[in-house]
Structures are given as structure tokens and as C-alpha cells.
Amino acid sequence: MVFVTRATWGARTQKDGWYDIGYNFLVGEDGNVYEGRGWKYIGASEHSTGTLKNLVKCGVQQGNIAESYRLYGHRNETNTSCPGTALYDYIQTLQPHSP
């Protein structure tokens, strides 16, 4: 995953001219969370189910994510299939529910 993270950073900073990686966190298929920009910066996002749920829960508990948060995928903003259908459907199950 470190190679993929470095490749993503390189593509964004060298090819696209960004100052940093576009993601706050990357969730690897290995179940680990890799910090990109971290909590304090607005970014984009990446993948894996149980870890994603735990990351959101941690963010809410630490006050970095509002309890009334909404999760979005790239397809909410532009014509793309990112993140894949299975992950996008999973993201919808993580939305906070009103009592």
C-alpha cells in the first residue's frame, strides 16, 4: 500500500501540479488507514468497508466529523463510476440516521 500511496502522491503533485495528495485518508485492502492530508484539510477519498466505518466513527468521537455528517462519492459531483457501485452502496449505509 505504501507504493500505491507514493504513486498517488507522485501523480497528484508531479503530473497534476497539486501541492499534496488529494485524499484525507486512504483505506487499504490490507485494512490499514493511511493518512494523506489528515483531518484538518479538505480533500477527496478512497476505500475498504469495516475500516471506513471505524474511521468515520473515530472522526465523530474526536469531534473532527460532525454527528450530522453526510458521505459522498465522486459520482455525487461529476459523471464517473468512482467509487465503484459496491463501495458507493456501502457508503449510503453509513449515513447517520435520525431517531
Secondary structure by P-SEA (a helix, b strand, c coil): caaaaaaaaaaaacccccccccccbbbccccbbbbccccccccccccccaaaaaaaaaaaaacccccbbbbbccccccccccccaaaaaaaaaaccccc
